[in-house]
Amino acid sequence: MARREYTDHEIIESVPRKGFFGHPKGLLTLFITEFWERFSYYGMKAILLYYLYYATSKGGFGLKETDAMIIVTLYGALVMMSTIIGGWFADRLIGARKAIIYGALLIMFGHILMSIPGNFTMLLIALALIIIGSGLLKPSMSTNVNELYEKEDSRIDAGFTIFYMSVNLGAWISPFIVGQLHSSFGFHAGFAAAAVGMFFGLIWFVMTQKNTLGFTGLNVPNPLSKGEGKKVTLIATGIAILIAIILFIFKLFGMLNLEGITWIMTFFGLGIPAIYLTYMYTHPKTSSDEKSRLLAYIPLFIAAVIFWAIQEQGATVLAEFADQKTQLDLKPLLGIDYVIPAAFFQSLNPMFIVIFAPVFSMLWVKLGKFNPSTPLKFAIALIFAGLGYIAMVYPIMSGEQLINPLWLVLSFFLIVLGELCISPIGLSTTTRMAPQAFTTQMLSVWFLSNAAAQGLNAQLVQIYGAVDPASYFGYMGLVAIGLAVLLIVLVPIIKKAMRGVH
């Protein structure tokens, strides 16, 4: 039986127009679902590093701290890479609505597995389920939000702003709950909370979708034809064979270990975006103006990779620093008999974003014609990221065995100021600079900037483990600021190559 395809008009008419702050009623369904999914994702991630390197007597696996940071980094990279495959499945095979449900189920089962004491293989299976589930759910949620609105609907930008607020609210609240559960009852209680969070999100979505989402997400936008199915099978087989050959070579040379896998992920994380950009640049459908914009995009992409590398180290380098080198006992600081769970620091990034995102939004509007250009905003982001790391040097050099936690708060705060300069404009800039024939692929490249950053981090965290923290933070901060200065020097050249894109 042929699948029913709905027209844009039918989809719009099927959605209740008002019901959530003047927005389509379906936005509430997606808002709460996303809140719980992000609650589960960031809650688990807030204690994952500690689960890996804490001693077995404390409920962990007792890995080396550097190895634990590498695994968390590889996990983050795979989550971002999986969105490319998950988005393809939704667009070509199952549609966004089913992708959300299947993804949520996989994420929930992954967290349930983590809530059960088991061996390391069981943990890897659980993480694989969460990676695949996130790849299906993450891009499909945005697709559903987009389909709630007509193309000319002036509410769409505000709708996405409200939707992304759910991401930061979930990420803000979950480390407090999961972190406290871990401190009081152990790791598996924290992971169970993440599973319950995804369960709530899934139940809410299933129960409300029919009355609020209408026909959104039911279409398969670009279904595979019979001929394409064979072609895709051949390509998938070829990729599988290539991966098998790479793994065999690494095994042959005794490199099929964590270090070898790290190099593979770094190669793919940095190589895939380069292949994407080269393919688009050399394609006959790309005009000369579009080629110029692609060249202008390269330094922006590199800046984004460096920025995200520092930002994502909040869950590895700064998380380890919070646990091992920060005064978490409030008794000597404030006379309060309470030890701060290290996971609480993972709430700082989303908390600052929720507070300061409206401020930055108003700032850019107020600046008017003095609003910095896109390349300059990217440079400012790098400066803030660099300052966030340099701020850590002084307390470390002071000689205190455990530093005041306010220094970590300052570091997270400065990095968030940079994030607010680069993150909101990254997608829109990528869309505006994309060749007309490759808009979707360019969006994939932007998302891969985070995957590339985490691939790079897989190497950087090893350096952190080998040198003293003051040197690491100092040099990383100086590199970021140095690249920012170089980007500022190149701003006139980049703006000219952007051919009219501000």
N, C-alpha and C positions, 0 to 999 in steps of 0.2 A: 504494500500500500504506500503510495507516494506521500511524502511529508508535506503538510500544509505550510505554505509560506505566507506570511502576513505582510501587507503593504505598510509603508511608513505611516500613512493616514490611519489605517486600522490599529496600528500599535499605539499611536498617540491618543486615539479615541477610546482605547481600552483602559487607559490609565486614569484614575480619579485625579482631576486637575489640581485640587487644593486639599490640604489636610495636614501639612507639616511646615509651619512658619511661612505659609503662603506658597509652598512648593508642592509638586505632585506627591500624593500620599505614599507612593512607593519609595520615596526618599527615606522615610522613617524606617521601612523594612530593611533597606540597604544600610542605613546608618547604624542601626542596632546590631545587625549581622556583622558588619565590619568592626564595630567596637569589640564584640566578643572574640572575633578571630584575631584581632591585634592584641587583645588581652592575653589570649592563649599563647600567641607567638612570642611576644616580648616578655611575658611572665616566665615562660620556660627558658628563654635565652638569657634572662637575668641571672639564672643560677646554673646554667649549663657548664660554664667554664669551671666553676667551683666543683661541680659534680665530677668533672673529669680529673682534676688534680688533687682534690682532697684525699687524704689517706683513707684506706678501706675501713679503718676504725671509726672514721667520721661519716661513713656512708658513701664515699667516693670511690673512684677507680685507682687513685694513687699514681696517675701519670705525671711526667715531668711538666712543669708549668708551661714551658715553651711548646711542647707537643700538644698540650691542651689548647693553647691559644691558636695553634695551627689548625686543629680540628674545627674549632669554632669559626675560624676565618673561612675554611673550605666549605663548611656548612652554609655560611652566609652567601658565598659565591655561587654555590649550587642552587640555592633558593632563587637568586636573581636570574641565573641562566635558565632555570626551569620555566620561568614565565614566558619565554620565547616559545618553547614547545607546548606549554599549556594553552597559550593564546592561539597557537596553530590548531590544536585539537578543537577548541571552542569555535573557531572561525570555519573550519573545514569539515568537522565530523559531528559534534554533539550540540553545539549552541552554548551560549553563555550561561543560561539558567541551569542546565544539567551540570555544566562544569563547576558551578558554585556548589551544588549539592554533593557531587562526587568528591570535590576537593575538600569540603568541610568534613565529610565522613573519613577521608584518609587522614586528615590532620587530627581529628578526634581520636582515631584508633592509634595513631602514632603517640599521642600524649598518654593514652591509656596504657600502652606498652611501657612507657617510661615510668608510669606510676607503680609498676610492678617490679620488685627487685629481680634483677637478672644479670646475665653476663654481658660482655662488651659487644658480642654479636647481636644480641637483642637490642642494645642501644642503637647500633648502626641501622638495623631494620626499622626501628622507630623513627630515626632521623630521615631515612629514605622515604617513609610514608609521608612525613611532614613536608619534605622537599617537593614531592610529586603533587601532594594536595595543594600546597601554596602556589605551585606553578599553574594549576587549574583555576584556583579561586581568585588569586590576586588580579590578573588582567580582566577577568570576567566581571568583577564587581564594577570597575570603571565603565565597562561597556554597557552594563545595565543602567548605571546613572545617566550616561549619555543618551540612551534611548528613551528616557522619561520625558525629554524635552524636544520640541520642534527645533529645527535648525536655527530659526530666527528668534527663538525665545530668549529674551534678555535676562532671564533668571538663571541661565545655565551656569555662568561663572560662579554666581553666589551658591548655586546648588552644589557644585564641586567643592567650594570652600567649606560648606557645612559638612559634606561627606568626609573630607579629609580631616575635619575636626574630630571625627569619631576615631580616626587612626591614632591621633595624638592623645586623646582621652584614654583609650584602651591601653596605649603604651605607657601613659603616665601612672595610671592606677595599679596596673598589674604587678610591677616590681615590689610595691609596698605589701600587697597581699601575699604574693608567692614568696617574697623574701622573708616575711615574718613567719609564714608556715614552715619554710625550710629551717629557720632558726629555732622554732619551737618543736617541730615534729619530724624534721628530716626532709631530705630531697624529694622523696616519693610523694609526700603530702603536697609539696609545691607543684610537682608535675600533675598530680591529680586535679589540682585547682585549674591548671591550664586545660585539662581535658574537659572539666565541667564547664569552663567558659565557652569552649567550642561547641559543646553539647547545647548550651543555652542559645548560642547563635544559630545553630542548625535548626533547632526546634522552632525558634522564632521565624526563621526564613520560610520553612516548610508550611507553618500554620498561617502566615500572613500573605504569602506570595500571590495566591489566587485572587484575593480581594484588593490588592494594592498595586501589583506589578503588571496586571493585564497580560498583554502578549509580548512584553519586553523580554529579550533574551531567549525567545523560543525559536527564532529563525537561525538557520545555519547560513551565515552571510555568503560564503563562497564554497559550497559543497564540492567534494571531489567527484569528478566524472569517472567513469569506468576506466578510461584510458589513463587518467592521472593516478588512479589507485595503483596500477602496475608500476608507474614511474616512481611514485613515492616509496613503494616497497623496495625497488631496486636501490634508490638513494639511501634508504634506511639500512638496507643490507650492507651497502658499501661503507657507510659510516661505522656500522658495527664491526665490520672486518678491519677497518682502519684502526679503531680503538683496540681491537684484539691484537693486532700486529704491534701497536705501540706498547701495550702491556706485556706482550711476549718478549719484545726487545729489552724492556726494563727488567723483566724476570731473568733474561739471559745474562745480563750484566750485574745481577744482584741488586738492582735498584727498585724492585717492586716492594717498597716500604713507604713509610710516611713521607720521607724526604723526596723519594721519586714521585709519589702522587702529588706532592706539593708543586714540583716543577711542571708536571703535566697540567695542573690546574692553572698555574701562572701563565703557561704557554697559551692555553685556551682562553683564559680571561683577557689577556692582552692581544692575542692573535685574531680572535673572532671579530672584534670591532674593526681591526685593521683590514681584514678581508672584506667586510661589509663596505667600508668607505672606499676601498680600492675598486671594488666591483661597481659601485654607483658612479665613481668618477670616470671610469673607462667605458661605461655603457653608452651606446649611441643615442639613447633617448635623453641623456643629460646634456643640456645646452651649455654654452660657454659661460653665461651668467651663473648657472647652477654649479658648474665646476669651480668657479671662483668662490662661491659661497662655501662649497665643501672644503676648499683649502683654508678658508677663514675659520671653518668650524674645528679644524684639527687642533690649534692651540687652545681653543675653548674646551675641547674634549680632554686634552691632557691636563688642563687646570682642574677640570671636574674630577678626574681620576685621582689627582694628588689630594684635592680637598676631601673626597669621600674616603680616601685611605686614612686620613687623620680622623675624620668623623667616625668611621666604623671601628677605629681602635678604642672607642669608648667601651665596647663590649669585650675587649681583650686586654690591651695594655693598661688602660685606665681602670678597668674592672679588677685586674690583678693588683694594681697599685693600691686601689681602695682596700682590698682585702689584706694585703701583706705589709703595706708601708704607711698606712693612714691610722691615726688615732680614732678608733671607733667607739671607745669607752667614754661616755659623757661624764663620768665621775670626776676625772682630773680636770676636765674642761669647764663643766658647769655645775658640778656637784650633784648631778642626776644619776641615779643608779640604773643606767640603761646602756646597752651596747647596740649601736646602729648596725643592722644587717648590711653587709657590703652591697647587696643587690639593690638597696634603696637608691644608690647613686645612678642607676639606670633610668630612674624616673626624671632626672634633671633635664635631659635633652627635650623630651616631649613637654615637660612643664614650662620650660622657657619658651618653646615654640608657641604654645597656647597663649601665653601671656603677651609675647612681643610680636607675633605675626600681625595682629591688627595695627600695631604701632608702625611697623615697617610699611605696611600697605598704605597707610595714611601719609607716611613720610614721602614715598615715591610720588604720590599725587601732589602733595604740597610743593615739592621741588619743581614741578612743571617742566619748563624748558631746561632747567638745571639738573634734571634727573640724569644720573650717570648712564652712559651707554652700557650695553650688555658686556663687552669685554672688560670695561672698567669695574663693573659689579663683580665679575668673576675674580678680578685681581684683588678687590677689597675682601672678598670671601677668603682668599688664600692668606691675606694679611691677618685677618682675625684668627684663622686656624693656626697660623704660625705663632701668634701671640698667645693663643691658648696653651700651646706646648712650652713656649719660653717661660710662661708664668710658673711652670712647675720647677724650673731650675733653681730659683732662689730658696724655696723651703727645703729642697733636697740638700743644697750646699750649706744650709745653716747648721747642719750636724745633728739635728734632731732625729732620733731613731724612728719615731712615728710623727708624721706631719699633721698639722691642723686640717680637718676635713674641708674647711672653707677654701683652701687652695684648690682642691678638686672641684668644688662648686664654681670657682672663678674660671677654671679651665674649661669646664663644660659650657659655661655661660658665653665665653668668648667664641668658642667653636660654633655655638648656636647662632650668634650674631652673623657669622660667616655663612651658615646654612641658609639664613633668611635672605641673604644676598644672592645666592646661587640656585637654591632648590625651586622656588616658585617660578623663576623665569626659564629654567632649563628646558622644560617640555615645550613651552611656547616658542622659545628661540629655536629649538630643534625643528619644530614644525615649520616655522617661517623660513628657515634656511635649507629645508629639504628639497631635493629635486621633485618635480611634480609627480613623476612616475614612481617615486620611492618614499612617500610620506610615512607609511607604516614601518618600513625598514629603518628609516631614520629614527623613529621613536624607539625602536628596538635598540639602536646604537646608544641612545641616551640612557636607557635602562642598563645597558651593558657597561656603562661607565662605572657603575657601582660594582658590578661583577669583576671588572678589570681591577678596580681598586682593592677588592678583597683578594684577588689573585696576587697582586703586588704585596698586600699585607702578609700573605703566607710566607714571604721572604723577610719582610721587615720585622715581624715578631721574633724571628730567630736572631736578628741583630739585637733587638731589645733584651733578649735573654743572655746575650754574650757580652754586653757592655754595661757600664754603670748607668742608672736611669737618668742622671743629670746630663750626661753626654748625649744620650739618645734623644731626650726631649729638646735639648738645645740645638743639636744639629738638624733634627727634623723641622723644628720651628724656623731655623735659618734657611733651610732649603725651600720651605713654603713661601717665606717672605721674599727670598731671592727670585723665585719663579714669578711671584706677583710683580716685582719690579720689572722683570723682563717683559711680562705681559703688558704692563703700563707703557713701556717703551714701544711695544708693537701695536698699541691701540690704533694709531692713525692708519697703519697698513691694514690691520684687520678690518676696520670700519670701511675702508675703501673697497676691500675685497668682498665685503658683505653685500655690495650692490643694492643699497637702499634699505636694507634691514637694519633697524636701530637696535 
